[in-house]
Amino acid sequence: MSSIVVTGGGRLEGKTVIQGSKNLAVPCLAASILFDDEVTFYNVPDISDVRGSLNMLRCLGAKTVQKGNTVTIDPKSIKSCSLCDESGVCGGGRSSILYCGPLLAKYGKCSCVSPGGCKIGKRPTDLHQMIFKAFGADSERKENEDNSNLSFCAEKWRGCVIELPIRSVGATESAVLSAVLAEGRTDIYGYAKEPEIVHLCEFLCTAGADISFDEAADRITVNGVKKLNSCCFRLSPDRIVAGTYMIYCCICGGNVRLIDAPACELGAVIDVLKKAGAVITQHDGCIDIAMNKRPVSVGVVETDYYPGFPTDMQSLLLALESISEGSSIVVENIFESRFETANLLKKMGAGIEIEGNTAYINGTVKLTNRDLAAPDLRGGAAVLGAMMAADGKATLSCTEVIDRGYEDIAGDLKKLGFAGLED
Ligand code: EPU
């Protein structure tokens, strides 16, 4: 179990480069199964979720080479279509479900450990399963002692019409990944509009896929192609990591420059932080953010599908509102149990009450550091942010959950001028 000792206090002053996007790396690595030959990705974050994806590809038999932030996958040696190994190497993350579409399209079968609940909600896979069936898969769910495996096979893999009842990011990715090599045309209605979907499609089109977006019709159309061509692709920067460091600057005060930060994908976050009193400018791929007073409460914020305020920034917003002047309300509309962080912030003295999917926050001038355990990836980053501005010294444990998505959060915080971290 890893931990960080945090001594709160001090303004941020500095600059750092934003890592490549986790939520783009995950589907792109799954997409590499669709290729006949090598595919290379640049700017891949060296995080445990990516290492988990590489483990899954190796479980299938693919060759993977990771040199710094460059990753090459050679899928020619894939021999297995099963991600159900006994050691658990392949079943740890939710992303195993994203491998099913490509495996079914290319090899006609697949199995994985059902990626079940985690601390932010139930996270079912019913939409993914509905999609595989629409393309032609038969499914079989085997209950075993400690997990339930999902197995599918398909004799034919044909384009279809998919109507998503929820704008699910993962289900949209599954539909696109399934459609690229399918016979004929696929129409995906009610798709998720997150930037990672657009970038995934850009990558696939670079390799020869035929994908188009019709925003007015709320539809992605994919015309199946026979094969994808070997290619190289650079992953875009991680908007949630950029948003995290912007919130840290608002919580601690200071002046920060984020280099290679996707300002155009952070509109809703920038609007909220401006309300809190931050001065934010953007130029040449950088975001400059300055906060020179105590933040003020931002009123009512509801998480929503893109381009709304992202659920992945909700815990971080709670941390900011906990020390802001005035009262605010944060409503979580995407995941049903993403308020675990509120309980930890309350232990630090935050005035938060949770009713259903709504948090009512009364800002406190100072929080007090307490020994706490990071609850989940973004919740861990949020508690760390709150600890950076709180009185006293304490330990944040279970920080390996933060490493799932942040390449080197301690190193970045040093570059941003925060001196209060010890291993
Ligand atoms: N849902 C279903 N059935 C399904 C799939 C989803 O009911 O088959 C529901 C979920 O339970 C949830 C809603 O649909 O209530 C949206 O979930 P979505 O499928 O969009 O989430 P995801 O694809 O599993 C991705 C990100 C998450 C991010 C969400 C929402 C990746 C690898 N993960 O998850 O990222 O919170 O979209 O934007 O892209 C994170 O980075 O911390 C993280 C959790």
Boltz pocket constraint, residues with backbone or C-beta under 6 A from the ligand:
constraints:
  - pocket:
      binder: B
      contacts: [[A, 22], [A, 23], [A, 24], [A, 26], [A, 94], [A, 95], [A, 121], [A, 122], [A, 123], [A, 124], [A, 125], [A, 126], [A, 127], [A, 128], [A, 129], [A, 166], [A, 167], [A, 168], [A, 169], [A, 170], [A, 171], [A, 192], [A, 240], [A, 311], [A, 312], [A, 333], [A, 334], [A, 335], [A, 336], [A, 377], [A, 378], [A, 405]]
      max_distance: 6.0
